[in-house]
Amino acid sequence: MIKNEAIKNVLIPINTGLGNSVLVFPLIRTIKSVLKNAKIDLYGKNSFGANETFNQDPDILNIYSEIPIKKYDLILSPFLGGSVKFGLKMRLKNWGATIIVHRKNQTGISNIIKVLILKCLKIKTVEINENKHESWNYLSLLEPLGINTSSYIYNNYFSKELVSTANNEFKQSGVDKKYIAIQLGVANNLTDPRFWPVKNWESIISDLIKNGNRVLLLGDKNEKKLGEKIESNNNSSMIINLIGKTTVIQMIGFLNNAE
């Protein structure tokens, strides 16, 4: 395994939704803090606009939409965004790299065979802890490098550069800060157990408006019908419906400036 001080090029796949991608930031901050010489590349299809949150980050060197043809010293493949399969694919492209992947605690012959194959290919594995937060699990990929939990960095998710841009976008919008920001949907309006029934949102938003509060609605284009339903059942002059009308950076600006 490459010594930590010799690690210069790092690759992390982020092929997942926007929310999950944001939770990779603690891993990025910790790598830059502990592995002083590391330069971090990300790989992802940008299906949900996650790259917007990374483009202005000084800790990230490149963002690739295709697997880069480049030699890496360290490849981290999290259970969301990457996979064991991704780790295997990258072993063929980077034989000398340290590759660390997540694995589930499973039993059975197929799992035993999978573990043996990974060992033969010198791919290190870290078991997913389902009792821990997703961001903690991403950070756990650093354990085989001897980086323990005391080194984990959980603050500074967004860079100062990105926050500054988001705040400027908000100023240009001309919207007064006195509003309550709400995102109605989850998982791009797909069926998801985290989705709260619209009737519940309608009840809360109705009470907020009766008490003189303006409500600003946020979300992606797949959630437009949710906003339209809320508008149709309330005083629309007290609702600012921006669902499907903002970039990710603009959305951050509206969230960051809500009073």
C-alpha positions as CSV (number, residue, x, y, z in Angstrom):
1,M,0.0,0.0,0.0
2,I,1.2,3.5,-0.8
3,K,2.4,5.5,2.2
4,N,0.0,8.4,3.0
5,E,2.6,11.1,2.4
6,A,3.1,9.7,-1.1
7,I,-0.6,10.0,-2.0
8,K,-1.0,12.8,-4.6
9,N,-3.8,11.8,-6.9
10,V,-7.2,10.8,-5.4
11,L,-10.4,9.8,-7.2
12,I,-13.9,9.7,-5.7
13,P,-17.0,8.7,-7.7
14,I,-20.2,10.7,-7.0
15,N,-22.8,9.0,-9.2
16,T,-25.7,9.8,-6.9
17,G,-28.3,12.4,-6.1
18,L,-27.6,16.0,-5.0
19,G,-28.2,15.4,-1.3
20,N,-25.9,12.3,-1.1
21,S,-23.2,14.1,-3.1
22,V,-23.1,17.0,-0.6
23,L,-22.4,14.5,2.2
24,V,-19.1,13.7,0.5
25,F,-17.7,17.1,1.6
26,P,-16.5,15.9,5.1
27,L,-14.5,13.2,3.3
28,I,-13.0,15.8,0.9
29,R,-12.2,18.2,3.8
30,T,-10.6,15.4,5.8
31,I,-8.5,14.2,2.9
32,K,-7.1,17.7,2.3
33,S,-6.4,18.1,6.0
34,V,-4.6,14.8,6.6
35,L,-3.1,14.0,3.2
36,K,-1.3,17.2,2.6
37,N,-0.1,16.5,-0.9
38,A,-3.4,15.1,-2.2
39,K,-5.2,16.4,-5.3
40,I,-8.8,15.3,-5.5
41,D,-10.7,14.4,-8.7
42,L,-14.4,13.6,-8.7
43,Y,-16.2,11.4,-11.3
44,G,-20.0,11.6,-11.8
45,K,-22.7,11.9,-14.5
46,N,-24.2,15.1,-12.9
47,S,-27.7,13.8,-13.4
48,F,-29.1,16.1,-10.6
49,G,-26.8,19.1,-10.8
50,A,-24.4,18.0,-8.0
51,N,-21.4,19.3,-9.9
52,E,-22.6,22.9,-9.3
53,T,-21.7,22.5,-5.7
54,F,-18.2,21.2,-6.5
55,N,-17.2,23.5,-9.4
56,Q,-16.1,26.4,-7.2
57,D,-14.5,24.3,-4.5
58,P,-10.7,24.9,-4.0
59,D,-10.2,21.4,-2.6
60,I,-11.3,19.8,-5.9
61,L,-9.0,19.7,-8.9
62,N,-11.2,18.1,-11.6
63,I,-14.7,16.9,-12.1
64,Y,-15.1,14.2,-14.8
65,S,-18.3,13.0,-16.5
66,E,-16.5,9.9,-17.8
67,I,-14.0,7.7,-16.0
68,P,-10.7,9.5,-16.4
69,I,-7.8,7.9,-18.1
70,K,-5.3,8.9,-15.4
71,K,-3.2,7.1,-12.9
72,Y,-4.3,7.5,-9.3
73,D,-2.6,6.7,-6.0
74,L,-5.9,6.4,-4.0
75,I,-9.4,5.5,-5.2
76,L,-12.2,5.6,-2.7
77,S,-15.5,3.9,-3.8
78,P,-18.4,4.7,-1.4
79,F,-21.6,2.5,-1.3
80,L,-23.5,5.5,-2.7
81,G,-21.9,7.1,-5.8
82,G,-19.5,4.2,-6.3
83,S,-19.6,0.4,-5.7
84,V,-17.6,-2.7,-5.5
85,K,-18.0,-3.1,-9.2
86,F,-16.4,0.4,-9.7
87,G,-13.5,-0.6,-7.5
88,L,-12.9,-3.7,-9.7
89,K,-13.1,-1.6,-12.9
90,M,-10.6,0.9,-11.5
91,R,-8.2,-1.9,-10.5
92,L,-7.8,-2.8,-14.1
93,K,-7.0,0.8,-14.9
94,N,-4.8,1.5,-11.9
95,W,-3.0,-1.6,-10.8
96,G,-0.6,0.2,-8.4
97,A,-3.3,2.3,-6.6
98,T,-4.7,1.8,-3.1
99,I,-8.4,1.1,-3.7
100,I,-10.9,1.1,-0.8
101,V,-14.5,0.1,-1.3
102,H,-17.6,-0.2,1.0
103,R,-19.2,-3.6,1.4
104,K,-22.3,-4.8,3.2
105,N,-22.1,-7.3,6.0
106,Q,-23.6,-10.2,4.1
107,T,-23.4,-14.0,4.4
108,G,-23.6,-16.7,1.8
109,I,-21.3,-18.3,-0.8
110,S,-21.6,-15.4,-3.3
111,N,-20.4,-12.9,-0.7
112,I,-17.5,-15.1,0.4
113,I,-16.4,-15.4,-3.3
114,K,-16.7,-11.6,-3.7
115,V,-14.5,-11.0,-0.6
116,L,-11.9,-13.5,-1.9
117,I,-11.8,-11.8,-5.3
118,L,-11.3,-8.4,-3.7
119,K,-8.5,-9.7,-1.5
120,C,-6.8,-11.3,-4.5
121,L,-6.9,-8.0,-6.3
122,K,-5.6,-6.2,-3.2
123,I,-8.8,-4.1,-2.9
124,K,-9.4,-3.1,0.7
125,T,-12.9,-3.1,2.1
126,V,-14.7,-1.3,4.8
127,E,-18.0,-2.6,6.2
128,I,-21.0,-0.2,6.1
129,N,-22.3,0.7,9.5
130,E,-26.0,1.1,9.1
131,N,-26.3,2.7,12.5
132,K,-24.1,5.6,11.5
133,H,-24.8,8.7,9.4
134,E,-24.0,8.5,5.7
135,S,-21.3,11.1,5.9
136,W,-19.6,9.1,8.7
137,N,-19.7,6.0,6.4
138,Y,-18.0,8.0,3.6
139,L,-15.3,9.0,6.1
140,S,-14.8,5.4,7.2
141,L,-13.2,4.6,3.9
142,L,-10.1,6.3,5.3
143,E,-9.7,3.8,8.2
144,P,-7.4,1.4,6.2
145,L,-5.0,4.4,5.8
146,G,-4.7,4.7,9.6
147,I,-6.9,7.8,9.7
148,N,-9.1,7.6,12.8
149,T,-12.3,9.4,13.7
150,S,-10.5,12.1,15.7
151,S,-9.3,13.4,12.3
152,Y,-12.7,13.6,10.7
153,I,-13.9,17.1,9.7
154,Y,-17.6,17.7,9.6
155,N,-17.8,21.5,9.2
156,N,-17.2,23.8,6.2
157,Y,-19.4,21.7,3.8
158,F,-19.5,24.5,1.2
159,S,-16.5,26.6,0.3
160,K,-16.4,30.4,1.0
161,E,-16.3,30.9,-2.8
162,L,-19.5,29.0,-3.4
163,V,-21.3,30.6,-0.5
164,S,-20.3,34.1,-1.8
165,T,-21.6,33.2,-5.3
166,A,-24.9,31.9,-3.8
167,N,-25.4,35.1,-1.7
168,N,-24.7,37.3,-4.8
169,E,-27.3,35.3,-6.7
170,F,-29.8,35.9,-4.0
171,K,-29.1,39.7,-4.0
172,Q,-29.7,39.8,-7.7
173,S,-33.1,38.1,-7.3
174,G,-34.5,41.1,-5.5
175,V,-36.5,38.9,-3.1
176,D,-36.9,40.3,0.4
177,K,-35.3,38.1,3.1
178,K,-38.5,37.9,5.2
179,Y,-39.8,34.4,4.2
180,I,-39.8,30.8,5.3
181,A,-38.1,28.5,2.8
182,I,-39.6,25.0,2.3
183,Q,-38.7,22.2,0.0
184,L,-41.8,20.1,-0.4
185,G,-40.4,17.1,-2.2
186,V,-37.6,14.5,-1.8
187,A,-35.6,12.3,-4.1
188,N,-36.7,14.2,-7.2
189,N,-40.4,13.5,-6.5
190,L,-39.8,9.8,-6.8
191,T,-41.7,7.3,-4.5
192,D,-39.7,7.5,-1.2
193,P,-40.6,6.7,2.4
194,R,-39.2,10.2,3.4
195,F,-41.8,12.0,1.4
196,W,-44.2,13.9,3.6
197,P,-47.9,13.9,2.4
198,V,-48.9,17.1,0.6
199,K,-51.9,17.5,2.8
200,N,-49.6,17.9,5.8
201,W,-47.6,20.6,4.0
202,E,-50.9,22.4,3.0
203,S,-52.0,22.5,6.7
204,I,-48.7,24.0,7.9
205,I,-48.3,26.4,5.1
206,S,-51.9,27.6,5.5
207,D,-51.2,28.3,9.2
208,L,-48.0,30.1,8.4
209,I,-49.8,32.4,5.9
210,K,-52.6,33.1,8.3
211,N,-50.0,34.3,10.8
212,G,-48.6,36.8,8.2
213,N,-45.6,34.7,7.0
214,R,-44.5,34.6,3.4
215,V,-43.5,31.1,2.2
216,L,-40.9,30.4,-0.5
217,L,-41.1,27.0,-2.2
218,L,-38.0,25.3,-3.6
219,G,-37.4,22.1,-5.5
220,D,-36.6,20.7,-8.8
221,K,-38.6,20.6,-12.0
222,N,-40.1,17.2,-11.2
223,E,-41.8,18.7,-8.1
224,K,-43.6,21.5,-9.9
225,K,-47.1,20.0,-9.4
226,L,-46.6,20.0,-5.7
227,G,-46.0,23.8,-5.7
228,E,-49.0,24.4,-8.0
229,K,-51.3,22.5,-5.6
230,I,-50.1,24.5,-2.6
231,E,-50.6,27.8,-4.6
232,S,-54.1,26.9,-5.7
233,N,-55.3,26.3,-2.1
234,N,-53.7,29.3,-0.5
235,N,-53.3,33.1,-0.9
236,S,-50.8,33.1,-3.8
237,S,-49.6,36.6,-3.0
238,M,-48.0,35.1,0.2
239,I,-46.3,32.3,-1.7
240,I,-43.1,32.6,-3.8
241,N,-43.1,29.5,-5.9
242,L,-39.5,28.9,-7.3
243,I,-39.9,25.1,-7.7
244,G,-38.0,24.2,-10.9
245,K,-36.9,27.8,-11.5
246,T,-33.5,27.9,-9.8
247,T,-30.1,26.5,-10.2
248,V,-28.5,24.6,-7.4
249,I,-26.4,27.6,-6.5
250,Q,-29.4,29.9,-6.5
251,M,-31.3,27.5,-4.2
252,I,-28.4,27.6,-1.8
253,G,-28.6,31.4,-1.8
254,F,-32.3,31.3,-1.0
255,L,-31.8,28.8,1.8
256,N,-28.8,30.7,3.3
257,N,-30.7,34.0,3.4
258,A,-34.0,33.0,4.7
259,E,-34.8,35.0,7.9
